[in-house]
């Protein structure tokens, strides 16, 4: 049966309470990629675990071991596993989310403190790091559970939770846990389907279900030579400069039009046929949507289908930044002794990190050799993940389609997404069940960017969607 009307009313009536809980979560700077914030990531785990327990979820924190980051050995943040319900006559759905976030500071260009949730009453936006990626969606599940807990109403399905604190840093440690707990007798045994809410609508108006994700291969390339930083007035044009070498190398990776220059990478992907192009042509999307989300009229093409395929079905290479370079006010004239460039390639089938890494490393080594430099090159293939696709005709998706129609009074777009959630494929392979991506946020939320937000309407309606999905899941035939 559909979710009861009193559930929808409860979500509306408690909107302010839910936003306060989101503010408390955003206030914890759980940046997984910065070792100085590791204590904050653990604090976020403990906070979320406590919230779940108060709502009747039987939880446990799982030690995932240690890892090395920035030449420092650190404890990995714990995974949070939880269960609610064990009725053998009900379907069992596993939900996944992450409680860590990307780095953020006002110096990055934020208009407000990124770790203080700002409620913009004028346009209904909830602004703060993690508001949409992924603290808002995780708390959406808590909003659903809270209704049932406070009203002493059993969930329509059995629920298994898996929340982690390293998704923004490659989900280190989680793959082994998922594989272990997916075996007979493991924590995830009996799972019928999986739902992940960690992505976004294609635009700002049409809800979506996502059945495909690009993978990721991430790289750090370092050039070093001098024993220390040098004065450019004394050493300029007398030594090989690491920054000059690095800029040359980065310039060999991708064109301004987005074409990947690493031999063999683009060639792996077969061209689309006309039927596939028709799928992209039918999506509710325009060039204005991507330029509105980007905040500038900078789309690579005026062809909607070409832009959508660039986002969903082709690989892309993006250069993210340079470490060791001078940044700040003033006119410092140093020659850096060591600089590192970071870039990544978003992968599509049949690409994987294993078959892309050798191509990238070979290309960089050959490009560096052509420079004739006496500096030293080091290439590090960091975290990565394989692309993923699911069957969008599965009953799991059918339940989500029905729920979307109920909450938003329209059918969802079916999309492949440009982002990467590596654990999605791990879940699919380890458990052998259908995985659904059910987004809460809009396409202009700015995840990973400055002034990240989730619209209040999406947070509240999205909470209704997650609850409605569970009711439709209980009703749909396998």
C-alpha positions as a printed Julia matrix, in Angstrom:
478×3 Matrix{Float64}:
  0.0     0.0     0.0
  1.15    3.6    -0.47
  2.67    5.54    2.4
 -0.09    6.88    4.69
 -1.1    10.52    4.52
 -0.13   11.0     8.16
  3.47   10.13    7.22
  3.59   12.96    4.69
  1.99   15.33    7.22
  4.51   14.31    9.87
  7.41   15.19    7.57
  5.89   18.61    6.84
  5.09   19.31   10.49
  8.63   18.45   11.62
 10.53   20.26    8.87
 12.15   22.76   11.24
 13.3    19.97   13.54
 14.81   18.09   10.63
 16.66   21.21    9.43
 18.1    21.75   12.92
 19.4    18.18   12.85
 20.99   18.84    9.45
 22.61   21.98   10.9
 24.11   19.9    13.71
 25.55   17.46   11.17
 26.96   20.18    8.91
 28.66   21.78   11.93
 30.97   18.77   12.25
 33.81   19.31    9.7
 34.15   15.63    8.78
 36.71   16.12    5.98
 38.1    12.66    5.27
 40.87   13.81    2.93
 42.63   15.95    5.56
 44.41   14.14    8.38
 43.98   17.1    10.71
 40.22   16.54   10.52
 40.27   12.8    11.21
 39.05   13.37   14.77
 36.12   15.31   13.32
 35.22   12.44   10.98
 35.19   10.09   13.96
 33.11   12.6    15.91
 30.62   12.63   13.03
 30.46    8.82   13.14
 29.72    8.87   16.84
 27.07   11.58   16.4
 25.29    9.7    13.61
 25.5     6.42   15.49
 23.91    8.05   18.54
 21.09    9.52   16.44
 20.34    6.12   14.92
 20.3     4.41   18.31
 17.85    6.99   19.67
 15.51    6.07   16.81
 15.57    2.39   17.69
 18.13    1.19   15.13
 20.36   -1.61   16.38
 23.81   -0.33   15.36
 27.46   -1.11   15.7
 30.66    0.73   14.79
 33.07   -1.37   12.74
 36.83   -0.77   12.86
 38.16   -0.68    9.28
 41.84   -0.62   10.21
 44.49    1.92    9.29
 45.8     3.65    6.19
 48.57    6.03    5.18
 47.67    9.52    4.01
 50.1    12.4     3.49
 52.93   10.22    4.84
 51.02    9.66    8.11
 49.41    6.47    9.39
 45.86    7.11   10.53
 42.96    5.07   11.87
 40.21    4.79    9.27
 36.86    6.19   10.42
 34.47    3.44   11.48
 31.67    2.13    9.33
 28.23    2.27   10.92
 26.12   -0.83   10.43
 22.52   -0.95   11.61
 19.38   -3.07   11.43
 15.72   -2.29   11.97
 13.22   -5.13   11.58
 13.7    -8.85   10.93
 10.33   -9.98    9.58
 10.95  -12.92    7.18
  7.74  -12.0     5.32
  9.07   -8.56    4.38
 11.62   -7.51    1.79
 14.99   -6.43    3.14
 16.56   -3.29    1.69
 20.11   -2.17    2.37
 20.64    1.61    2.39
 24.06    3.21    2.0
 25.34    6.73    2.56
 28.44    8.56    3.73
 29.04   11.03    6.54
 32.35   12.51    5.36
 32.65   15.63    3.22
 34.97   17.47    0.86
 37.31   20.21    2.18
 35.83   23.72    2.39
 36.79   27.15    3.68
 35.81   30.76    3.1
 39.15   31.25    1.32
 37.83   28.91   -1.38
 35.18   31.48   -2.27
 32.33   30.53    0.06
 29.98   33.4     0.89
 29.38   31.97    4.36
 31.09   29.66    6.85
 30.81   26.27    5.08
 30.34   24.44    8.38
 27.47   26.59    9.57
 24.19   25.71    7.88
 22.63   28.88    6.51
 18.88   28.85    5.93
 18.22   31.28    3.1
 14.57   32.09    3.62
 14.42   34.14    0.41
 15.11   31.27   -1.98
 14.66   28.27    0.32
 18.23   27.05    0.17
 20.04   25.25    2.98
 23.71   26.18    2.43
 26.58   24.26    4.0
 29.21   21.64    3.26
 27.61   18.22    3.18
 24.06   19.57    2.96
 23.48   17.64   -0.28
 26.58   15.4    -0.35
 25.7    13.33    1.6
 24.52   14.42    5.04
 21.15   15.68    3.83
 20.17   12.39    2.15
 21.5    10.31    5.07
 19.38   12.34    7.47
 16.44   11.91    5.09
 16.47    8.24    6.05
 16.54    9.23    9.73
 13.52   11.47    9.15
 11.62    8.45    7.79
 12.71    6.22   10.66
 11.78    8.89   13.21
  8.14    8.92   12.05
  7.84    5.18   12.54
  9.73    5.16   15.84
  7.75    7.98   17.47
  4.44    6.53   16.32
  5.39    2.95   17.16
  4.71    1.85   13.57
  6.86   -0.93   12.06
  8.64   -0.13    8.83
  7.03   -1.76    5.78
 10.37   -3.46    5.04
 13.38   -4.69    6.96
 16.15   -2.09    6.87
 19.91   -2.59    6.89
 22.1     0.52    7.14
 25.68    0.96    5.99
 27.19    4.41    6.46
 30.87    5.18    5.95
 33.3     8.05    6.52
 35.77    7.71    3.63
 33.66    7.98    0.48
 35.26   11.29   -0.5
 38.67    9.61   -0.22
 38.08    6.39   -2.14
 36.02    4.45    0.44
 39.19    2.92    1.83
 38.49   -0.15    3.9
 34.85   -0.47    2.9
 35.16   -2.88   -0.02
 36.64   -5.59    2.21
 33.87   -5.06    4.77
 31.14   -5.3     2.14
 32.59   -8.5     0.68
 32.98  -10.04    4.14
 29.48   -9.16    5.35
 27.9   -10.29    2.05
 28.95  -13.87    2.59
 26.69  -16.49    4.15
 26.13  -15.58    7.78
 27.31  -12.02    7.2
 25.58   -8.84    8.32
 24.13   -8.2     4.84
 22.78  -11.72    4.32
 19.17  -11.68    3.18
 19.4    -8.36    1.36
 16.87   -8.23   -1.49
 17.87   -4.89   -2.99
 19.96   -1.8    -2.32
 19.16    1.91   -2.35
 21.76    4.69   -2.39
 20.86    8.37   -2.18
 24.13   10.11   -3.05
 23.57   11.77   -6.42
 21.4    14.43   -8.02
 18.65   15.26  -10.46
 19.78   16.06  -13.95
 18.25   19.53  -13.67
 16.37   21.64  -11.11
 12.8    20.53  -11.88
 12.58   16.83  -12.79
 13.19   14.01  -10.27
 15.41   11.22  -11.53
 16.42    7.62  -10.98
 20.01    6.78  -11.86
 21.07    3.4   -13.24
 24.66    4.1   -14.24
 27.76    5.79  -12.83
 31.15    6.58  -14.25
 34.17    5.13  -12.52
 37.25    7.04  -11.4
 41.01    6.88  -11.75
 42.82    9.55   -9.66
 46.44   10.6   -10.06
 49.11   12.68   -8.37
 52.15   13.57  -10.48
 55.11   15.14   -8.67
 58.16   16.92  -10.11
 61.07   17.71   -7.77
 64.64   18.87   -8.27
 66.21   21.62   -6.11
 67.03   20.83   -2.5
 64.97   23.83   -1.4
 62.85   26.65   -2.8
 64.97   29.02   -4.89
 65.05   32.75   -5.62
 63.98   33.33   -9.22
 66.29   36.34   -9.54
 69.28   34.18   -8.66
 68.31   30.88  -10.29
 65.85   31.8   -13.04
 67.06   30.43  -16.4
 69.94   28.65  -14.68
 68.16   25.46  -13.46
 65.36   23.14  -14.53
 62.28   24.41  -12.7
 59.79   21.81  -11.39
 56.79   24.08  -11.93
 57.63   24.6   -15.6
 57.98   20.85  -16.11
 54.7    20.13  -14.33
 52.74   22.68  -16.35
 54.13   21.14  -19.54
 53.06   17.67  -18.42
 49.55   18.72  -17.45
 49.17   20.39  -20.83
 49.67   17.02  -22.56
 46.63   15.41  -20.9
 43.5    17.09  -22.27
 42.45   19.75  -24.76
 40.34   22.81  -23.83
 37.5    21.07  -25.69
 37.7    18.07  -23.35
 39.36   15.6   -25.71
 41.62   13.24  -23.78
 45.14   13.22  -25.23
 46.39   10.11  -23.42
 46.63    7.54  -26.25
 44.12    4.72  -26.03
 41.77    6.17  -23.41
 39.05    7.59  -25.68
 39.56    4.72  -28.15
 38.32    2.15  -25.61
 34.74    3.44  -25.75
 32.58    2.41  -28.73
 30.49    5.16  -30.36
 26.76    5.34  -29.6
 24.15    4.1   -32.04
 21.1     6.13  -33.01
 18.86    4.38  -30.47
 21.16    5.37  -27.64
 21.33    8.95  -28.86
 17.52    9.01  -28.82
 17.54    8.2   -25.09
 19.63   11.29  -24.35
 17.53   13.42  -26.69
 14.43   12.52  -24.67
 15.75   13.63  -21.28
 14.4    16.83  -19.71
 17.62   18.78  -20.05
 18.98   21.78  -21.88
 22.21   23.68  -22.36
 20.72   26.33  -20.08
 20.52   23.71  -17.31
 24.22   22.89  -17.34
 25.23   26.53  -17.7
 22.87   27.52  -14.9
 24.36   24.85  -12.64
 27.9    25.89  -13.62
 27.18   29.57  -13.08
 28.39   30.67  -16.5
 27.75   30.31  -20.23
 30.6    27.85  -20.72
 29.13   24.62  -22.15
 31.46   22.84  -24.56
 28.69   22.52  -27.15
 25.26   23.86  -28.02
 24.18   20.29  -28.82
 22.21   18.88  -25.87
 22.89   15.26  -26.81
 26.63   15.86  -27.15
 26.79   17.52  -23.74
 24.76   14.76  -22.08
 26.95   12.05  -23.57
 30.0    13.97  -22.39
 28.59   13.84  -18.89
 27.27   10.27  -18.89
 28.67    7.9   -21.5
 32.14    9.22  -22.34
 35.23    9.46  -20.11
 36.44   12.87  -18.99
 39.78   14.13  -17.69
 39.88   17.05  -15.24
 42.88   18.78  -13.68
 42.13   19.62  -10.06
 45.04   21.61   -8.66
 48.73   22.02   -7.92
 50.34   21.49   -4.51
 53.5    23.37   -3.59
 52.72   26.35   -5.82
 52.67   29.86   -4.43
 49.16   31.0    -3.59
 48.1    34.16   -1.8
 48.47   37.91   -1.73
 51.7    39.64   -2.6
 54.35   39.1    -5.24
 56.41   36.16   -4.0
 59.03   35.21   -6.61
 60.03   31.76   -5.43
 60.92   28.79   -7.64
 59.22   25.86   -5.85
 61.53   22.91   -5.2
 58.71   20.39   -5.48
 55.24   20.6    -7.0
 52.46   18.06   -7.47
 49.57   18.14   -9.9
 46.37   16.24   -9.25
 43.99   15.07  -11.96
 41.42   12.35  -12.52
 39.7    10.48  -15.31
 36.03    9.57  -15.03
 35.65    6.11  -16.52
 32.88    4.39  -18.49
 32.49    0.74  -19.53
 34.69   -1.07  -20.49
 37.29    1.12  -18.75
 38.66    0.29  -15.3
 41.51    1.74  -13.24
 43.52   -1.4   -14.02
 43.37   -0.93  -17.79
 43.67    2.88  -17.7
 46.56    3.29  -15.23
 49.25    1.81  -17.51
 48.2     4.13  -20.35
 48.42    7.23  -18.15
 51.74    6.3   -16.57
 53.31    5.44  -19.92
 52.09    8.7   -21.44
 53.45   10.85  -18.58
 56.82    9.1   -18.55
 57.23    9.6   -22.3
 56.1    13.23  -22.11
 58.54   13.92  -19.29
 61.41   12.3   -21.18
 60.77   14.68  -24.09
 61.36   17.66  -21.79
 65.01   16.74  -21.29
 64.73   17.81  -17.66
 67.11   16.89  -14.83
 64.26   17.01  -12.34
 62.73   13.82  -10.99
 59.24   12.56  -11.82
 56.97   10.51   -9.57
 53.53    9.27  -10.6
 51.05    8.0    -8.03
 47.84    6.26   -9.05
 45.66    6.99   -6.04
 42.1     5.85   -5.33
 39.8     4.72   -8.08
 36.7     2.72   -8.91
 35.08    0.9   -11.8
 31.98    2.19  -13.62
 28.59    0.63  -12.87
 25.25    0.04  -14.62
 22.02   -1.59  -13.39
 18.75   -2.85  -14.9
 16.28    0.03  -14.61
 13.37   -2.32  -15.41
 13.88   -4.2   -12.11
 11.14   -4.19   -9.42
 13.43   -2.09   -7.22
 13.29    0.69   -9.81
  9.58    0.13  -10.34
  8.97    0.89   -6.66
 11.03    4.08   -6.94
  9.13    5.13  -10.08
  5.82    4.72   -8.26
  7.07    6.64   -5.21
  8.32    9.48   -7.41
  4.97    9.73   -9.13
  3.2     9.92   -5.75
  5.48   12.56   -4.2
  6.24   14.74   -7.22
  3.25   13.96   -9.44
  5.53   13.24  -12.4
  7.55   10.38  -13.79
 11.3    10.46  -13.16
 14.01   10.81  -15.77
 16.15    7.67  -16.09
 19.76    8.77  -16.15
 23.33    7.67  -16.13
 25.43    9.98  -14.01
 28.87   11.48  -14.46
 29.97   11.12  -10.86
 31.47    8.09   -9.15
 30.39    6.07   -6.13
 32.84    3.14   -6.3
 31.15    1.13   -3.57
 28.01    0.88   -5.74
 29.68   -1.72   -7.92
 31.13   -3.47   -4.89
 27.65   -3.89   -3.4
 26.23   -5.08   -6.73
 28.97   -7.65   -7.27
 29.21   -8.87   -3.67
 25.48   -9.29   -3.03
 24.28  -10.01   -6.56
 21.15   -7.85   -6.13
 19.81   -4.77   -7.89
 21.17   -1.38   -6.82
 19.07    1.78   -7.17
 20.36    5.34   -7.03
 17.54    7.53   -5.71
 18.7    11.17   -5.61
 17.37   13.79   -3.23
 19.14   16.94   -4.46
 18.98   19.05   -7.6
 21.48   19.41  -10.4
 22.58   22.86   -9.21
 23.38   21.87   -5.61
 27.12   22.38   -6.08
 28.41   19.25   -4.37
 32.22   19.48   -4.04
 31.96   23.17   -4.9
 31.61   26.49   -3.09
 28.29   27.38   -1.46
 27.03   23.78   -1.57
 23.31   23.67   -0.84
 20.2    21.58   -0.81
 16.84   23.23   -1.35
 14.51   22.96    1.63
 11.82   21.58   -0.67
 14.14   18.83   -1.86
 15.19   17.95    1.69
 11.58   17.69    2.86
 10.02   16.21   -0.3
 13.05   13.97   -0.64
 12.43   12.59    2.84
  8.87   11.82    1.75
 10.24   10.13   -1.36
 12.53    7.84    0.65
  9.67    6.81    2.9
  7.24    6.36    0.03
  9.82    4.22   -1.76
  9.93    1.82    1.21
  6.13    1.45    1.14
  6.08    0.87   -2.62
  8.95   -1.58   -2.24
  6.87   -3.6     0.2
  4.0    -3.72   -2.28
  5.75   -4.33   -5.61
  6.04   -7.9    -6.92
  9.45   -9.48   -7.33
